[in-house]
């Protein structure tokens, strides 16, 4: 079932206009990110707003998020 475009726009506005809901990446991830490869795949379980997915993607990993 496809999501109606107005629903997509509503969620996009919510998270674009409300940056206080965004959290920094988890401290443990940032302490150990240098141990990860620069290519490959990563999974972010309980992705939420993606605060851990962004540094993984910047590292060069293809990130899949699941809530």
Secondary structure, DSSP 8 states (H G I E B T S, - for coil): ----HHHHHHHHHHHHH-GGG-----HHHHHHGGGS-SSSEEEEET-TT-TTHHHHHHHT-EEEEE-
